[in-house]
Amino acid sequence: MLEANDLMVFYENMLALNNISIQCHDRQIVGVFGANSAGKSTLMYTLSGIMLDIRKKEAMAGGERITLTGSLRFEDRDIMEMKPSLRARAGIILCPERRRLFKESSVVENLRIGGYLATKAQAKKTLDYVMEVFPALQDLRGRLAGFLSGGEQQMVAIGRALMAQPKVLLLDEPLLGLSPFMQATLVKATRAIQQESGISIIVSEQYARPVFPIVDYAYILENGAAVMEGTREELMDNPDVKSAYFGVS
Ligand code: ATP
């Protein structure tokens, strides 16, 4: 349903994405793994279209020149030049790295903000679902987002993205900085969301291990290029992947 071919992104002369081709089919969870600076956020910004806004802002401010090439298709439409707001309406929703919540607003207010694209009925139903999938948020409904723990904030960030009625949910490093227990909780919730709502998910992480068990297919990025890809089983059986990404040989 979402398919990128030969994506290249340059920040001035610095190549941040090098000929990336990725696919995410209906109801799949696709992993994108890579070290710091491998290009994960650049890829997420490019898929969600936010890169177009960044490019425009930079051009207007006389800042760096950003160049994007390649093709991007969603549900058989060419979306390479489609604005991020229209991509969101079409169902591509980004949950950005470091969560970016409205810290002075409550949990429920943050969630409702995410529902601006939904009908009233959809928003109510999804809000109930978010509370079901993240029961810890139930008692925190009125708490200001800035006072939540990192894990709780991530739950709100994912919940807010769900409120926008995604067909494809882009999760950029959702586990960053969280405890192993919280990571496991979020991974379990991510799988439940995919299974129960049937959406597709592309999730990026620096460390593959915690999310690996729930991905159907994954790409490994190095210096902006996809150096390896395969189904979970294919990658699990690959000795190079094991030693580089799981610390076992
Ligand atoms: P992290 O885990 O640190 O978030 P990442 O895999 O998400 O890393 P990106 O943020 O996509 O990586 O960065 C890819 C490369 O592009 C890095 O070398 C980074 O320094 C560079 N880069 C990112 N944004 C810009 C920018 N606005 N201008 C110039 N270079 C940039």
Residues whose N, C-alpha, C, O or C-beta is under 5 A from the ligand:
A	BS01	ATP	Y11 A16 A35 N36 S37 A38 G39 K40 S41 T42 L43
